[in-house]
């Protein structure tokens, strides 16, 4: 119940405050969101498998976002930011869909 309340409060604050993202941060935000989604889907899968650990989830969440951001930053410095961004999204997308499939199998027994 607490996560649902937190999500509702976060959405409400986002709509009321209308935050802006600085220009220098804009290339990294989509990658950070995809990395965070990977951690969330992994946490949901772990919860359904009965092996969820909050400490592991928080470390996974933060490290996914930091590593993905560093890879995109390195790509920007090398002049291949778009290619590395695409690579990060593909890898994390594969992980997200794998976790989503495991969650679906667990919930629907199919």
N, C-alpha and C positions, 0 to 999 in steps of 0.2 A: 504494500500500500504506500509506503514511503517513497519508492521510486516514481510512482504515478503522480503523487503530490508534487514531488520535485520537478517532474517534467512539466506539469501544469503551471507551476510557479515560474519556471524558466521560460516557457512560451509566453506567458502573460508579461513578464518583464521585458522580453525581447520585443513584443508588440508595443508596449507602452514607451520604453526608452529609445527604441529605434537606433540601436548601436551602429556605428560605421567602422569599417575595417580599414586601417591605414594602407596606402598604396603598396608599400614595401612588403606587407604581409599577405596581400591578396593572392599571389601565386601559391602560397603554402597552405592556405585555408582549406581548399578542397581535398588536398592530400591528407591533411590532419583529420578531416571529417571521415574520410574513407578508412584511415588507420584506426580511428576511434570506433567506427562501426565494426571493424574486424575484432577488436577487443570485446565489444559488447556482445556480438554473436558468439564469440568463443566463450564468454562468461555464461551466456544463456545455455549453451550446449553443456558446459561443465555442470551447471546447476541441475539440468535434467538428467545428467549422468550420475549425479550425486557426489561429485568430486570438487565442487566449487570451493574456492578459498579466496576470501576478500583481499588478502595481502597479494596473492598472485594476480588477481584481477587488476588491482590498482597499479602494480608494477608493470603488467602487460600493457595496460591502457597508456600509461605515461611513456613507456619505452617505445611502443609502436609509433606514437605521435612524434616523438623526438627523432627516432631513426628515420622515419619517412621524411620528416622535414629536413634532416641533414642530407639525405640522398638527393632531394630536390635542390637544396642549396648548393651541393657539390656540382650537380648538373648545370645549374645557372652559372657557376664560376667557370666551368669548362666549356660553356656555350652550347650545351646539349640538354638544357633544362626540360624542354618539351618531351624529349625521348625518355629521359629518366622518370619524369612524372608519369608518362604512359606506362612504363615498366612497373612502377610502384602500384599504380591503380590496377594493372592486370594481376600482379601477384596477390595483392590484398583482395581483389575481387574473387579470385579463385578460392582463397581461404574463406571468404564470406559465404560464397555459394556452397562450399563444402560443409561449413557449419550449419547453414540454413537447411541443407539436405538432411543432415543428421538430426536437427531439431524436428523437421517434418516427419522423418521416420519414427522418432521417439513419440511424437504427439499423435500421429495418425496410424502408427503401426504399419506403415507402408513405405 
